[in-house]
Amino acid sequence: MMTKTKKELPAFWKAYAASFKNGLSQDLSKVSLVVLDTETTGLNLKKDRILSIGALRIENGQILTKEAFELFLEQEKFNAQTVSIHGIRKTSAVQKIAELEGLKKVLTILENAILVAHHVGFDTGMLNTSLKRHGLPKLKNKTLDTSVLFHRSLPRSQQKANSHYTLDELAAFFNISTSDRHTALGDAYITAIAFWHIIGKLKPTSTKELLKKGRFFSWPISF
Amino acid sequence: MQNSISYRIADFLKRFPPFSNIPEATLQEIATEVNIVYKEKGSVIFKQGEATHPHYYVVHKGAISLWSTHEQLCLDICDEGDIFGLRPLMANDSYRLDALAEEESILYAIPIAVFRPLAKNNSAVTTFLVESFASNTRNPYASMPKGQLLGDTVKFDANRHSTDFLDFQPVTYTKDLVTATSNERIATLAKAMTMHRIGAILITENQLPLGIITDKDLRNKIATGLHSITENAASIMSTPVITYPAQLSVAQAQMGMMKNHISHLVLTEDGTTNTKAIGVLSKHDIMLSLGNNPAVLVKAIKRSKSVEEIKSLRMGVMNLLRGYLKQNIPMALTANIIAELNDVCIKQIITLTLQRMTSGPPVPFAWLALGSQGRKEQLLHTDQDNALVFANVPDGQLPTTQSYFLELGKKITAGLHAIGYDYCPAGMMASNPKWCQSLDGYRRTISAWITNPGPNEVLLSSIFFDYSLVYGDAILISQLSKHITKTIRSSPIFLSHLAKDALMSPSPTGFFRQFLVEQDGEHRDYFDLKKRALMPLIDAARVLTLSEHITGISNTWDRFKKLAEIQPQNAELFLACSYASKALLKFRTKQGLAHNDSGRFISLDKLTKEEKVKLKRTFKSIKGIQELINTRFMVSRLQ
């Protein structure tokens, strides 16, 4: 059964999987990161769907603006309540692509980079369920959660008991403009800048140390 | 592809030159190619000698400092919207400077390959970049605003000229060159010289200097009959000419004339006869330069016989000050010279007044300058704050003695007013019986201030304790100083009150490093440079030196220097404060000269980016010194 599934995996997945052959460099400045954000119809991993994905890649400490993208996915599911948040209507003028096409683009930019997101468990969860719908395995990337990292960067006296921080709180803390909040790429950008500021405070000496600090807590059901 | 990040970038860039001159569509195109770079505090963006990056940089957030490696000199600090690392745009070699992240910074890296073709046909953009490139290699304390080319600023070399005032003024020379060719007839030349009222005419060939004909040549060679006026210039001209580069100090020019026994120097582009002649310098030009010289002014002031004469000479002092600031002569030196000149003026007023009194002073006395004048930080005219101390006399003679000195004080303050010093609105002048007392009278006053320090006492002592002797008996002053230190030793609580007062000045910046401007009144929306930036430093220096029982130094930066010596553990902060107080005073003086006021209130939107950064840099020291005072004098306990 397993071997059968493997054979059926499409070429883009194989290329993605192959990029993991080389392990991550322990020199943080050489490690590639992909900062990602998804806008969804809701917060239920099973029922809700991804409406758009914003992603940018950090290579040698630089965000490559040209490679950053924002995708809008065709989805049958629609939730009028969340439209006010992300502003993506069911029939809007933006060009939409099929979910599988979107996943393909995400895998292409991701490769074996460390995946960074705010509440990364939610984004990977959404991506993994949609990968599963298309018969694909889960993401293989190491992940970092800016909410967790931010918590660890604060002096104990300022940490919240529930260790939950919104992206707006981070943006306010680091004085990042929120002009394009709640667009997938806009949020990814805010996450990336916040991530840099947090790294500046945490000063990890190796990739391993950073990953340890950013290990996300289990996804809170109550969220 | 355009995306929300590229919109963000374009939105930011369009606020700053040169991008403000780029059409929106083009800017959007550029923005998609920009990389966003994060730099930790203290990290390197590039090093001198490193191969150039394919980008130049715009600071989005934070601050980047540019350093000249071999001089260990910070040349500039770039903050939001400033561009740096332009070398690869101009030349295909390595970086000449180090760029370091002064703070945690986010930079936009603009790819040159993309930018160059898009900006190529935009002359406004090109000009701005060329000028920025040149100005990045310039000292940030230079007087010229950003955008000036390097060659236009006269560089002052502190090491070479530190001892001789005459030396460091560059020569001013006749730039409207009158030239002729060697086949011109002498009569025509003489007519031209008369018409232009010049003493020498340069003979050139293809703009290169070939020879020179001076009045002396006409006298010695024509008037004596050796040559006829119908002959050609070539027959009487002195050739080859002695040439010098235009960047010449007065002293060098004088030496050149003496050495060669000539009265005119020809200035060329590179100082040789192989480059274009750009000016002729005559002995007369040098005399004019010397007239604008402190030594000459001092002599003239000392020779003056009336207040009117001193008044007109003070105009020369202001011109000198303007020149010093323009030439970027170190502030401490400038302030010293100007303070000395002010001193000489006041002394001369006192001397003249004493001559006009019907009798000489009954006992020795001393004339004190107080406040900013006492600190030798008064460059522009401000109010006169002064006091007169006379030697103790038996009680019976006190009324007559005091009335003599009061009359003297009134006449002197009137004289000072006539030469441009406004009367002190608070009446802190030697014409006021409170400030015209015997030594014992002052001792009583000072003891009362120190042992019972209310707000008014603290204010008065903060002005009075910055005294310096202008005229008269130095022994009286040292006795006064001794009394002050003795009284403070026995009532140390006074220092806490003084410290508290020093911390009262409102903060210069808000939480987000923005300038805090005045909220109401005549100067609404102006930045109060004196109250928010200078006073905190001045007050801090005073309380700290008094606590160390240092007397005889009233100048703020000298006080900080002294403090750095005796408290090496805080030397860095004290030296930074010393520097900041100099920089701020220079700033205030320049603002004052530019707007013809006291320079106290500054309109922020008239400041250049660079000036704002410079100002902000001094605020760090202010914050540091206030924290130190707060802990050292336990000010919070007073509240």
HADDOCK unambig.tbl for C-alpha pairs under 7 A between the chains (distance, minus, plus):
assign (segid A and resid 61 and name CA) (segid B and resid 37 and name CA) 6.09 0.50 0.50
assign (segid A and resid 61 and name CA) (segid B and resid 38 and name CA) 6.40 0.50 0.50
assign (segid A and resid 62 and name CA) (segid B and resid 35 and name CA) 5.91 0.50 0.50
assign (segid A and resid 62 and name CA) (segid B and resid 36 and name CA) 5.27 0.50 0.50
assign (segid A and resid 62 and name CA) (segid B and resid 37 and name CA) 4.56 0.50 0.50
assign (segid A and resid 62 and name CA) (segid B and resid 38 and name CA) 6.85 0.50 0.50
assign (segid A and resid 63 and name CA) (segid B and resid 35 and name CA) 5.32 0.50 0.50
assign (segid A and resid 63 and name CA) (segid B and resid 36 and name CA) 4.79 0.50 0.50
assign (segid A and resid 63 and name CA) (segid B and resid 37 and name CA) 6.46 0.50 0.50
assign (segid A and resid 64 and name CA) (segid B and resid 35 and name CA) 4.85 0.50 0.50
assign (segid A and resid 64 and name CA) (segid B and resid 36 and name CA) 6.75 0.50 0.50
assign (segid A and resid 65 and name CA) (segid B and resid 5 and name CA) 6.55 0.50 0.50
assign (segid A and resid 65 and name CA) (segid B and resid 6 and name CA) 6.48 0.50 0.50
assign (segid A and resid 65 and name CA) (segid B and resid 32 and name CA) 5.68 0.50 0.50
assign (segid A and resid 65 and name CA) (segid B and resid 33 and name CA) 6.17 0.50 0.50
assign (segid A and resid 65 and name CA) (segid B and resid 34 and name CA) 5.94 0.50 0.50
assign (segid A and resid 65 and name CA) (segid B and resid 35 and name CA) 5.61 0.50 0.50
assign (segid A and resid 66 and name CA) (segid B and resid 1 and name CA) 6.29 0.50 0.50
assign (segid A and resid 66 and name CA) (segid B and resid 32 and name CA) 5.25 0.50 0.50
assign (segid A and resid 66 and name CA) (segid B and resid 33 and name CA) 5.51 0.50 0.50
assign (segid A and resid 69 and name CA) (segid B and resid 3 and name CA) 6.74 0.50 0.50
assign (segid A and resid 185 and name CA) (segid B and resid 4 and name CA) 6.48 0.50 0.50
assign (segid A and resid 186 and name CA) (segid B and resid 4 and name CA) 6.06 0.50 0.50
assign (segid A and resid 186 and name CA) (segid B and resid 5 and name CA) 6.88 0.50 0.50
assign (segid A and resid 196 and name CA) (segid B and resid 38 and name CA) 6.72 0.50 0.50
assign (segid A and resid 200 and name CA) (segid B and resid 40 and name CA) 5.85 0.50 0.50
